[in-house]
Amino acid sequence: MRRIIRAWNKASLIKRILIGILLGALFGIFSPQFSGIGLLGDLFVGGLKAIAPILVFFLVANALSQHQKGKTTNIKTVILLYLLGTFAAALVDVFMSFLFPIQITLSNTNTEVSSPDGIGQVVSNLLLNLVDNPLNAIIQANYIGILSWAIVFGIAMREASSHSKDLLKTMSDVVSKIVGWIINLAPFGILGLVFQTISNQGIASLANYGILLVLLLGTMLLVALVINPLIAFLFMRRNPYPLVLKCLRVSGVTAFFTRSSAANIPVNMKLCEELGLNPDTYSVSIPLGSTINMSGAAITINILTLAAVNSLGITVDFASAFVLSIIAAISACGASGIAGGSLLLIPIACSLFGISNDLAIQVVAVGFVIGVVQDSCETALNSSTNVLFTAVAEYANQKP
């Protein structure tokens, strides 16, 4: 038993996660009655979600409080990459929808959802979240509010004594240590998550929407393996694929199963540390990316909207598609601040083509049907891109 434990501890986290995936799949297929196994997944995700808001606050506040004039950070470049990547993804999925037009069956549905009334409400929600009560922001995991107050607190702490700054740094280190312990439990958590997905959902419910799902996943793969590497190459001027694949392997795998960019923040922080990136940059850029870097959400919004357009026989010209891409990119930045994520922003895009809210909500219902796979892949793309663009910004600004 000791040999097994030693071998387990020596194995890389990725290998242990793969073992967890395999065991979870086997239990889900052959022993779906053992529902207690799924509790491991709930505990793992619950632990990450519980610690992530505290981690974000202390990391961002500490990074800003320790910042000195003359120190180099790459936040501006990272934000540019986030916005460029999201808009590029929105454009790509428009072209994919034109190349492979698909239709979906729209009928009455009992699915009850509450979607925003328009892009103005999305922007309003974002602004209101900025000034949320800081304690409430942490309790409710409002990362936009957490970021805004952490920035204010961190800047104010620049004027504090060195002892106060040391205390803040100690708190940041302590929270990071706790996060490390939780991440080491990832193989067991992912075992439970895989078991839950296979034993409860299966793949039968996806059969009727297979073509739509293939288009969604194919577009996400295109963005992850072609568009993002191209953007990275343009900024770094070197082969981006070793970095791209590592981000997908480490960040994308865990995000796929947790289905939460917020829960994956600690994983991304650890990966940035392993890559040797500047803590002053990634302690801000990673939490920020979980709110505004939403290329996967833009893909979901556009493809489902254009599927509805095709189903209703509406003609779409390039100008309308371009405007749709802008709306999808802006809406996607607000996806994390709205319950239900990207799917509930589809009615905004549908309204551009005069599609009624009743029909738009049916499209949202279709999204929920395929959400088991779609949401996992969307989160994996969003989360892995956070680390990728943070690294690209730093490497691009390094002197040759």
C-alpha positions as CSV (number, residue, x, y, z in Angstrom):
1,M,0.0,0.0,0.0
2,R,2.9,2.4,0.8
3,R,4.4,1.7,-2.6
4,I,1.1,2.5,-4.3
5,I,0.8,5.7,-2.3
6,R,4.4,6.7,-3.2
7,A,3.9,5.9,-6.8
8,W,0.6,7.9,-6.8
9,N,2.3,10.9,-5.3
10,K,5.2,10.8,-7.7
11,A,3.0,10.6,-10.8
12,S,2.1,13.9,-12.5
13,L,-1.2,15.5,-11.8
14,I,-2.3,15.0,-15.5
15,K,-1.6,11.2,-15.2
16,R,-3.6,11.0,-12.0
17,I,-6.5,12.9,-13.6
18,L,-6.5,10.5,-16.6
19,I,-6.7,7.6,-14.1
20,G,-9.6,9.4,-12.4
21,I,-11.4,9.9,-15.8
22,L,-11.0,6.2,-16.7
23,L,-12.2,5.0,-13.3
24,G,-15.2,7.4,-13.4
25,A,-16.2,6.2,-16.8
26,L,-16.0,2.6,-15.8
27,F,-18.0,3.1,-12.7
28,G,-20.6,5.2,-14.6
29,I,-21.0,2.5,-17.2
30,F,-21.0,-0.7,-15.1
31,S,-22.0,0.5,-11.6
32,P,-24.3,3.5,-12.1
33,Q,-26.2,2.6,-8.9
34,F,-23.2,3.7,-6.7
35,S,-24.5,7.3,-6.5
36,G,-22.2,8.1,-3.6
37,I,-19.3,8.3,-6.0
38,G,-20.7,11.4,-7.6
39,L,-20.4,13.1,-4.2
40,L,-16.6,13.3,-4.8
41,G,-17.2,15.6,-7.8
42,D,-19.6,17.8,-5.8
43,L,-17.1,18.2,-3.0
44,F,-14.2,19.0,-5.4
45,V,-16.1,21.6,-7.3
46,G,-17.6,23.0,-4.1
47,G,-14.2,23.4,-2.6
48,L,-12.8,25.2,-5.6
49,K,-15.8,27.5,-5.8
50,A,-15.6,28.2,-2.1
51,I,-11.9,29.2,-2.1
52,A,-11.7,30.9,-5.5
53,P,-13.4,34.2,-4.5
54,I,-11.1,34.6,-1.5
55,L,-8.0,33.7,-3.6
56,V,-8.9,36.2,-6.3
57,F,-9.4,39.0,-3.8
58,F,-6.1,38.4,-1.9
59,L,-4.0,37.7,-5.0
60,V,-5.2,40.8,-6.9
61,A,-5.0,43.1,-3.9
62,N,-1.5,41.8,-2.9
63,A,-0.2,42.2,-6.5
64,L,-1.3,45.8,-6.7
65,S,-0.2,46.7,-3.2
66,Q,3.3,45.4,-3.9
67,H,3.6,47.0,-7.3
68,Q,6.2,49.7,-7.6
69,K,6.5,52.4,-10.3
70,G,8.8,51.1,-13.1
71,K,7.7,47.5,-12.7
72,T,6.6,46.0,-16.0
73,T,3.2,44.3,-16.3
74,N,1.4,43.2,-19.5
75,I,-2.2,43.8,-18.5
76,K,-2.9,46.1,-21.5
77,T,-1.6,43.5,-23.9
78,V,-3.6,40.7,-22.2
79,I,-6.9,42.7,-22.4
80,L,-6.2,43.4,-26.0
81,L,-5.7,39.7,-26.7
82,Y,-8.9,38.8,-24.7
83,L,-11.0,41.2,-26.8
84,L,-9.4,40.2,-30.0
85,G,-9.7,36.5,-29.4
86,T,-13.4,36.8,-28.4
87,F,-14.3,38.9,-31.5
88,A,-12.2,36.6,-33.8
89,A,-14.1,33.5,-32.4
90,A,-17.4,35.3,-33.1
91,L,-16.4,36.0,-36.7
92,V,-15.2,32.4,-37.3
93,D,-18.4,30.8,-36.1
94,V,-20.4,33.1,-38.5
95,F,-18.3,31.8,-41.4
96,M,-18.7,28.2,-40.2
97,S,-22.5,28.7,-40.0
98,F,-22.5,30.0,-43.6
99,L,-20.4,27.1,-44.8
100,F,-22.5,24.5,-42.9
101,P,-26.0,26.0,-42.5
102,I,-28.1,23.9,-40.2
103,Q,-31.7,24.0,-38.9
104,I,-33.3,23.1,-35.7
105,T,-36.9,22.1,-34.9
106,L,-38.6,24.9,-32.9
107,S,-41.7,23.9,-31.0
108,N,-43.4,24.8,-27.7
109,T,-41.3,24.3,-24.6
110,N,-42.0,24.4,-20.9
111,T,-38.4,25.5,-20.1
112,E,-38.5,28.6,-17.9
113,V,-35.6,31.0,-18.2
114,S,-35.1,34.6,-17.5
115,S,-33.0,36.3,-20.2
116,P,-31.9,40.0,-20.3
117,D,-34.0,42.4,-22.3
118,G,-31.2,43.7,-24.4
119,I,-27.5,44.6,-24.6
120,G,-28.3,47.7,-22.4
121,Q,-29.3,45.4,-19.6
122,V,-26.1,43.3,-20.0
123,V,-24.0,46.5,-19.7
124,S,-26.1,47.7,-16.8
125,N,-25.7,44.4,-14.9
126,L,-21.9,44.6,-15.4
127,L,-21.8,48.1,-14.0
128,L,-23.9,47.3,-11.0
129,N,-21.8,44.3,-10.3
130,L,-18.8,46.6,-10.1
131,V,-20.1,48.4,-7.1
132,D,-21.6,45.4,-5.3
133,N,-21.0,45.2,-1.6
134,P,-17.5,43.6,-1.3
135,L,-18.6,41.0,1.3
136,N,-21.7,40.1,-0.8
137,A,-19.5,39.9,-3.9
138,I,-17.3,37.3,-2.2
139,I,-20.3,35.3,-0.8
140,Q,-22.1,35.4,-4.2
141,A,-19.0,34.7,-6.2
142,N,-19.5,38.0,-8.2
143,Y,-16.0,38.1,-9.7
144,I,-16.6,41.5,-11.4
145,G,-17.3,43.0,-8.0
146,I,-14.5,41.1,-6.3
147,L,-12.0,42.3,-9.0
148,S,-13.2,46.0,-8.7
149,W,-12.9,46.0,-4.9
150,A,-9.6,44.1,-4.9
151,I,-8.2,46.7,-7.3
152,V,-9.4,49.6,-5.1
153,F,-8.1,47.9,-1.9
154,G,-4.7,47.0,-3.5
155,I,-4.1,50.5,-4.8
156,A,-5.0,52.0,-1.4
157,M,-2.6,49.5,0.3
158,R,0.3,51.0,-1.6
159,E,0.3,53.7,1.0
160,A,0.3,51.3,3.9
161,S,3.3,50.3,6.0
162,S,5.6,47.4,4.9
163,H,4.3,45.3,7.9
164,S,0.7,45.7,6.6
165,K,1.8,44.7,3.1
166,D,3.6,41.7,4.5
167,L,0.4,40.6,6.3
168,L,-1.5,40.9,3.0
169,K,1.2,38.8,1.2
170,T,1.1,36.2,4.0
171,M,-2.7,35.9,3.6
172,S,-2.2,35.5,-0.2
173,D,0.3,32.8,0.4
174,V,-1.9,30.9,2.9
175,V,-4.9,30.9,0.6
176,S,-2.7,29.8,-2.3
177,K,-1.4,26.9,-0.1
178,I,-5.0,25.8,0.6
179,V,-5.8,25.9,-3.1
180,G,-2.8,23.6,-3.7
181,W,-4.2,21.1,-1.4
182,I,-7.6,21.2,-3.2
183,I,-6.0,20.9,-6.6
184,N,-4.2,17.7,-5.5
185,L,-7.6,16.2,-4.9
186,A,-8.6,16.8,-8.5
187,P,-8.3,13.2,-9.7
188,F,-10.9,12.1,-7.1
189,G,-13.1,15.0,-7.9
190,I,-13.0,14.4,-11.6
191,L,-13.7,10.7,-11.0
192,G,-16.9,11.7,-9.4
193,L,-17.8,14.3,-12.1
194,V,-17.3,11.8,-14.9
195,F,-19.3,9.2,-13.0
196,Q,-22.2,11.7,-12.6
197,T,-22.2,12.7,-16.3
198,I,-22.2,9.1,-17.6
199,S,-24.6,7.6,-15.1
200,N,-27.1,10.4,-15.1
201,Q,-27.0,12.0,-18.6
202,G,-25.7,9.4,-21.0
203,I,-25.5,10.4,-24.7
204,A,-29.0,9.3,-25.9
205,S,-30.5,12.8,-25.3
206,L,-27.9,14.3,-27.7
207,A,-28.8,12.1,-30.7
208,N,-31.4,14.5,-32.1
209,Y,-29.0,17.5,-32.0
210,G,-25.9,15.7,-33.2
211,I,-25.2,17.9,-36.2
212,L,-25.6,21.1,-34.2
213,L,-23.3,19.7,-31.5
214,V,-20.7,18.7,-34.1
215,L,-20.7,22.2,-35.6
216,L,-20.4,23.8,-32.2
217,L,-17.5,21.5,-31.1
218,G,-15.8,21.7,-34.5
219,T,-15.8,25.5,-34.4
220,M,-14.4,25.5,-30.8
221,L,-11.6,23.1,-31.9
222,L,-10.9,25.4,-34.9
223,V,-10.6,28.4,-32.6
224,A,-8.5,26.5,-30.1
225,L,-6.1,24.8,-32.6
226,V,-6.0,27.4,-35.4
227,I,-7.2,30.8,-34.6
228,N,-5.7,31.2,-31.1
229,P,-2.4,29.8,-32.2
230,L,-2.4,32.2,-35.2
231,I,-3.0,35.2,-32.8
232,A,-0.3,33.9,-30.5
233,F,2.2,33.6,-33.4
234,L,1.4,37.1,-34.6
235,F,2.3,38.5,-31.2
236,M,5.2,36.1,-30.2
237,R,6.7,35.4,-33.6
238,R,7.5,31.8,-32.6
239,N,5.9,28.4,-32.7
240,P,2.8,28.7,-30.4
241,Y,1.7,25.0,-30.4
242,P,3.8,23.7,-27.4
243,L,2.2,26.5,-25.3
244,V,-1.2,26.0,-26.8
245,L,-1.3,22.3,-26.2
246,K,0.0,22.6,-22.6
247,C,-2.7,25.1,-21.8
248,L,-5.4,22.8,-23.3
249,R,-3.9,19.7,-21.5
250,V,-3.6,21.3,-18.0
251,S,-6.3,24.0,-17.9
252,G,-8.7,22.7,-20.5
253,V,-9.0,19.2,-19.1
254,T,-10.0,20.3,-15.6
255,A,-12.2,23.1,-16.9
256,F,-14.0,20.6,-19.1
257,F,-15.1,18.6,-16.1
258,T,-15.7,21.4,-13.6
259,R,-17.7,23.4,-16.2
260,S,-16.8,26.6,-14.4
261,S,-14.2,29.2,-15.4
262,A,-14.4,30.6,-11.8
263,A,-13.7,27.2,-10.3
264,N,-10.7,26.8,-12.6
265,I,-9.0,30.0,-11.6
266,P,-6.8,28.2,-9.0
267,V,-5.7,25.7,-11.6
268,N,-4.8,28.5,-14.1
269,M,-2.9,30.3,-11.4
270,K,-0.8,27.2,-10.7
271,L,-0.2,26.7,-14.4
272,C,1.0,30.3,-14.8
273,E,3.4,29.8,-11.9
274,E,4.7,26.6,-13.6
275,L,5.2,28.6,-16.8
276,G,7.3,31.1,-14.9
277,L,5.0,34.1,-15.7
278,N,5.0,37.4,-13.8
279,P,2.7,37.1,-10.7
280,D,1.9,40.9,-11.0
281,T,0.3,40.1,-14.4
282,Y,-1.4,36.7,-14.0
283,S,-2.8,37.5,-10.5
284,V,-4.9,40.1,-12.2
285,S,-5.3,38.7,-15.8
286,I,-6.6,35.2,-14.8
287,P,-9.5,36.4,-12.7
288,L,-10.2,39.1,-15.3
289,G,-10.2,36.5,-18.1
290,S,-12.8,34.5,-16.3
291,T,-15.2,37.4,-16.8
292,I,-14.3,39.0,-20.2
293,N,-12.4,36.3,-22.2
294,M,-15.4,34.4,-23.5
295,S,-14.6,33.1,-27.0
296,G,-16.5,29.8,-26.3
297,A,-19.6,31.8,-25.2
298,A,-19.4,33.9,-28.4
299,I,-19.4,30.7,-30.5
300,T,-22.4,29.3,-28.7
301,I,-24.4,32.5,-29.0
302,N,-23.7,33.0,-32.8
303,I,-24.2,29.4,-33.9
304,L,-27.4,28.8,-32.1
305,T,-28.7,32.2,-33.2
306,L,-27.9,31.5,-36.9
307,A,-29.4,28.0,-36.6
308,A,-32.7,29.7,-35.6
309,V,-32.3,32.2,-38.4
310,N,-31.9,29.3,-40.9
311,S,-34.8,27.4,-39.5
312,L,-37.1,30.5,-40.0
313,G,-35.8,31.2,-43.5
314,I,-34.4,34.6,-42.7
315,T,-31.7,35.9,-45.1
316,V,-28.6,37.1,-43.5
317,D,-26.1,39.3,-45.3
318,F,-22.4,39.9,-44.3
319,A,-23.1,43.3,-42.7
320,S,-25.8,41.8,-40.4
321,A,-23.4,38.9,-39.6
322,F,-20.7,41.3,-38.7
323,V,-23.0,43.3,-36.4
324,L,-24.0,39.9,-34.9
325,S,-20.4,39.1,-34.2
326,I,-19.9,42.5,-32.4
327,I,-23.1,41.9,-30.3
328,A,-22.1,38.3,-29.5
329,A,-18.6,39.4,-28.4
330,I,-19.9,42.2,-26.1
331,S,-22.7,39.9,-24.7
332,A,-20.2,37.1,-24.1
333,C,-18.2,39.4,-21.9
334,G,-21.2,39.6,-19.6
335,A,-22.0,35.9,-19.7
336,S,-20.4,35.2,-16.4
337,G,-22.5,37.8,-14.6
338,I,-25.8,36.4,-15.6
339,A,-27.3,33.2,-14.2
340,G,-27.3,30.6,-17.0
341,G,-24.3,31.9,-18.8
342,S,-24.1,32.2,-22.6
343,L,-27.4,30.4,-23.3
344,L,-29.5,33.2,-21.7
345,L,-27.8,35.8,-24.0
346,I,-29.1,34.1,-27.2
347,P,-32.4,36.2,-27.2
348,I,-30.3,39.4,-27.5
349,A,-28.7,38.1,-30.7
350,C,-32.0,36.7,-32.0
351,S,-33.6,40.1,-31.5
352,L,-31.2,41.5,-34.2
353,F,-33.1,39.5,-36.8
354,G,-36.6,40.2,-35.4
355,I,-37.0,36.8,-33.8
356,S,-39.6,36.9,-31.0
357,N,-38.6,36.2,-27.5
358,D,-40.9,33.1,-27.4
359,L,-38.9,31.5,-30.3
360,A,-35.6,32.7,-28.9
361,I,-36.4,30.9,-25.6
362,Q,-37.0,27.7,-27.5
363,V,-33.5,28.1,-29.0
364,V,-32.2,28.5,-25.4
365,A,-34.0,25.2,-24.5
366,V,-32.2,23.4,-27.3
367,G,-29.0,24.8,-25.8
368,F,-29.8,23.2,-22.5
369,V,-30.4,19.8,-24.1
370,I,-26.8,19.8,-25.6
371,G,-25.4,21.7,-22.6
372,V,-23.9,18.6,-21.1
373,V,-21.2,18.6,-23.7
374,Q,-21.4,22.1,-25.1
375,D,-20.9,23.9,-21.8
376,S,-18.0,21.6,-20.9
377,C,-16.2,22.4,-24.2
378,E,-17.0,26.1,-24.0
379,T,-15.5,26.4,-20.5
380,A,-12.4,24.4,-21.5
381,L,-11.8,26.8,-24.4
382,N,-12.4,29.9,-22.3
383,S,-10.3,28.8,-19.4
384,S,-7.3,27.5,-21.4
385,T,-7.3,30.7,-23.5
386,N,-6.9,32.8,-20.3
387,V,-3.5,31.2,-19.6
388,L,-2.5,31.2,-23.2
389,F,-3.1,34.9,-23.8
390,T,-1.5,35.8,-20.4
391,A,1.6,33.9,-21.5
392,V,1.6,35.3,-25.0
393,A,1.4,38.9,-23.7
394,E,4.5,38.3,-21.5
395,Y,6.5,36.5,-24.2
396,A,5.6,39.1,-26.8
397,N,7.0,41.9,-24.6
398,Q,10.2,40.1,-23.8
399,K,13.2,41.5,-25.5
400,P,14.9,39.1,-28.0
